[in-house]
Amino acid sequence: MRFSLRVICVLVVLAALIPCAPAQEVRATIVGAVTDASDAAVPGATVKVTNLERNTTVTVESNASGSFITPFLAPGTYRLEVEAKGFQKYVRDNMTLQAQERARLDVKLTLGELTQSVMVTGSATQLETETASRSQVVASEIIANLPTQGRNPFQIAWAASGVVKSGAWRYLRSFDIGGTTGISINGGREGQNEVLLDGISNVRAEWTVISIPTTESVQEFKVQASTFDAQYGRTSGGVITMVTKGGGNAFHGTAFEYFQNDKLNANQSELNQPATVAGVFYPKGRKPPNHINQFGAMGSGPIIIPKVFNGKNRAFWMLSWESMRQRSADPDVKTFPIPEIRGGDFSQLFNAAGQQVLIYDPTTTIADGTRTPFAGNRIPSSRLDPIALKLLTFYPQPSAQGTGPARINNFPYPSMWRASFDQFVGRADVVVNSKNNVFFRYNENPFSEFRAVVFGLDNVAEPTGNAPLLRNGRNVMMNWTSTLTPTMTFDLRAGVNRWEESGGSTIGAGYDPKQLGFDPTLVGQYKAYQFPYIGLEGYQNMGSNAVSPGIRDTYSLQPNLNKVIGKHFLKMGMEIRQYNRANYGGGYPSGIFTFNKNWTQAVSNRADAVSGNSLATFLLGYPSAASVQKNIDPYYRHYYYAGFFHDDWKITPRLSMNLGLRWDAESGNVERFDRAVNGLDLNAASPIANRVTGLSLKGAVLFAGLNGAPRALIDTPKTNWQPRVGLAYRLKESWVVRGGYGLYYMGEDVLGSTNGFSRQTDAIVSSNGLTPYPGLKTANPFIALPGGKLLDPIGTSLGASSFLGEGVTTFMRDRALPHVHTYSFDIQKEMKGGFLLEAGYAGNSARRLQIFGNSFALNYNPTSELGRRTPAGVIDTAYYTAQVPNPMAGLLPNNASLNGATIQRQILWRTFPQYSGVNINSVPIGSAQYHGANLKVTKRMGHGLSFLSSYGVGKNLRKIRVLNPQDFVLSNWNSTPLVKEPDQNIDTPQKFVIAGIYELPFGKGKKFASAASGLVNQLIGGWQINYDVTYQKGWVVDYPNAPQNAPGSAKLDNPTRTQWFNTGLWKTPSGTPVATQEPFTLRTFPFLFSDVRRPGYKNWDASLSKIFPIYEEVRLQFRFEMVNMMNHPWFADMASTDVTSAAFGQLNPTQRNLPRFIKLGMHLTF
């Protein structure tokens, strides 16, 4: 924390003393040079840039070398005027600037009087001659017209070159934050991209987007796939920018409504089959109901208060609102106990094969684990547990007969749900004077969803019958820009983001467990009242976890400066962010009780298909596990600091160089009250080491801020220097060659464990694993614990001796942050008609990545002790699990299996035998490598046509996991051998996309029937086609859970959904499945196939619209939109990787995408 305060103080002082520079700027810039006919520089020329929508101007002067720059220009249409004594006035009109565009406009003045003018019309060249960064700008006309699943402008990012979708695909509405932001850009880590909204970071510390603005409010959307500008950081290589619209001198507005329902939609593939629901047969399947309405409005104009204030040319507003209301269903089917067995009579209980299932009495267990069945397969009423009987009254009865002799899937239900989503965006722009302007923006996205989910409870315990999910993303920011001198501009930006989410469920919240018969003394120890969670193996559970609200705050400050010196366009800046995270403990405050069939099966430790049932175990009151949680509500905070310097150097009229250097630092998370485990000192002697003979015990727990341990969970790297360099050379007027390199640090968000401050009490359900304790029968399932009491949180009271016998998590504290080296090379060609062709290569080399799953188990058996076999050739499990004298007996009271007089032999071989488990998080030894080539063709809007298209090939490999835990080298973790494999969900060999709009050339002012008017023009004019087509190769398939029995590739030439690869390679000569990996052996087979891939993604979205002119600028537009127009179901997942499963080698029958759906829409604009 001392380092954090020092850095903040230094940065604040610097911000006060010097105007700093554009951190993550999203507005446009015009740069150029003023020369005369002999190419000599013209210093002191006045350059005036006018925004035509607002009639606001920015005025600068050319310097001694003739250079000028006008930064911080909002995207829009402009006029450029240049005046110098002795020369004719130069005017360039109707010039369109895009988000983050760096437009090069060199002006050659002609001798003459100022009263004479040289007029030029049109935008600057599309060639990116000033920068090596690669990007894709999506203009407002495409954003507003492309069909998307839920009017989510973020979905348009997929159309950009080098972008691969990797997250959830089924739901991509504006409130589906996780699925929306799960993309990889040019081989970068999935989801780990910077997202800017008007220049302010719009992501939480863990990179998830906070707030998505309305489609109508977005001026431009830009994806930077390879950027070598030092102003950008904390990304794996990609930067996504959204710029909101601002008002102008004219009033503009739109109102709209969209509608879709199940009558217009296709059915999901898995539901489009004959089915019987609630006793009704549907020969063609049953389509779930689905009704969606989206409506809203947007308006903009000058701020005018009659007789008080006239904001024309000075102050402007924009307001946008959009709402969605959805009523839908996700049909499902559950299994509940049949009426015949609920009273303890199991004579009618059969398995799937039609065999009767016998129920055995656990109190009759003898030493070898065998038991005696209940007479007549009936549990005597005197043996039925009263709490279980009370709980059973809340369990719904089956609503259908069920399938097969076992009568499973006997409770089909629609799972109706409703969702409400609202988006609000407001923006105000004010021109204070000729040198200063400010703008403010606020947006908010409240969302609520209520699902009628079956939690196994009737309306007595849960009156609402709903499982609510509440979210809200808020973003407020301000921006002040000041022209200090004709060659220097200052900019200050500040913003606050807040994300709120309340997950979990209100099912049974506040319900007093004493009403079920639980001991009042036990219930009095609960942190909160909640209907207990009851889990029955093979049946639907009762209850749910508690509501778990959470809050994420981000505060950011960015002072900025631009300065022109000769041919150098300099910018420098800094940024400070503070990330806050507040979590509610939630969990299971009134207990979680699970029941399986083990206590009622024939042999205690050997399952079979004809004995035991979880409901029988439940009725007897014998849980297989039970626990109660007392959780705290932790609050974490950490900081991110950055500073940079960047120079765009115009070396010659054809050659530009981009040079930059950035420095980042990101502190570790600190829990506000130090209620966090700060890791495990792996080299320190264990507190019980001197009391144990024959073992060298290592490991001592560290707590945040205690006994010299740092408060932060990880150390702050202080040497994250990131060089950036780029070159752009204009071969000819229509050709440019570009290339560059950049180093980026991604940052981290590591949270600590709150064990000790939060605590879970686990019941002792048996003393020997053969016979159970009374459990529910005592009204206190924790009766076997000392005093029958729950464990209270102990905090730091035990110090280094904490968690002995339990699991513990530690961290790699002193380590480098994950970082990526990005590089690219491309050639651009501008063609007539507004076409731009680009061909290029991009690479991404990631280093210091966290190993797979962000956690690694250290408590493993040494390799030297593995693989011991019996004379028959099978693993000698009895040898490993044999009980031997326990040198730690009596020292680990929190774990009965480790504290007894004897202990399993294999436990004593573990690295840290005094703990039940040791995990190490954030191990930075992984790497990844991407190589990709892209061909891109875009067309700027003209003659009614605009599109963007690209074709890309790429290969993405990673090394982020070990084949076996024993491969991890604790003493020198950098030498740990890692598995090289395709980067699943990112490695996409080929992708093609084309998206655009086409105004049909018929009607007034068009190529055909241009003189049409009246009814004829109304019929043939105003038609527009919009489309978005994507083809993408599939990802690699997970390898089965066993090695091949025969050599060769499993890839099939003509795979089918029921035989996706050659499963015969996992069969013995007799046709039976090969054995899966045996216990106490090393894995010898990979995690992923190298040549078997899932089906590729094919999708066509299209829309047809018709505009009807009503009066002057008032127009009415009707839209007919189809998402997944061809209704291609995408079966992207395997049904099972288990070689013994009947579904092995088959594709999962549930399609990953949505079936075709149709939207009808109407827009009224003025």
Secondary structure, DSSP 8 states (H G I E B T S, - for coil): -HHHHHHHHHHHHHHHHS----TT--SEEEEEEEE-TTS-B-TT-EEEEEETTTTEEEEEE--TTSEEEEEEE-SEEEEEEEE-TTB-EEEEEEEEE-TT-EEE--EE--BS-TTSEEEEES---SS--S---EEEEE-HHHHHHS--SSS-GGGGGGGSTTEEE-S--S--STT-HHHHH-EEETT--TT--EEEETTEE-B-TTS-B-----GGGEEEEEEEEE---TT--SSSS-EEEEEE----SS-EEEEEEEEEETTTS---GGGSS-EEETTEEETT-----EEEEEEEEEEEEE-EETTTEE-TTTEEEEEEEEEEEEEEE--EEE----GGGTTSB-TT-B-TTS-B-B-EEGGG--TTSB-EE-GGGB--GGGS-HHHHHHHTTS---SS--BTTTTBS-EEE--EEEEEEEEEEEEEEEEEETTEEEEEEEEEEEEEEEE----S--TTT-SS--EEEEEEEEEEEEEEEEEEETTEEEEEEEEEEEEEEEES--TTBT--GGGGT--HHHHTT-SS-B--EEEETTS--B-----EEEEEEEEEEEEEEEEEETTEEEEEEEEEEEEEEEE---S-TT-EEEE-SGGGSSBTTB--TTB--HHHHHHHT--SEEEEEE----EEEEEEEEEEEEEEEE-SSSEEEEEEEEEEEE---EETT--SEEEEEEEEE-TTGGG-SS---EEEEEETTSTT--SSSS-----EEEEEEEEEEEEETTEEEEEEEEEEE-------B-BTTBEEEE---BSSSSSB--GGGGT-TTTTSGGG------TTTTGGGTTTTSEEEEE--S----EEEEEEEEEEEEEGGGEEEEEEEEEEEEEEEE-GGGEEE-----GGG---B-TTSSB-HHHHH-EEE-TTTTS-TT-HHHHSSEEEHHHHTSSSTTSSEEEEE--EEEEEEEEEEEEEEEEEEETTEEEEEEEEEEEEEEE---SSGGG--SSSGGG-----EE-TTT--SEEEEEEEEEE-SBSTTSSBSTT--HHHHHHHSSEEEEEEEEEE---EEE--SS--SS-S--EEEEEETTEEE-GGGGB-TTS-B-----TTS---S-SEEEEEE---EEEEEEEEEEEEEEETTEEEEEEEEEESTT------SBS---TTSTTTT-B-SS-SS---EEEEEEEEE-
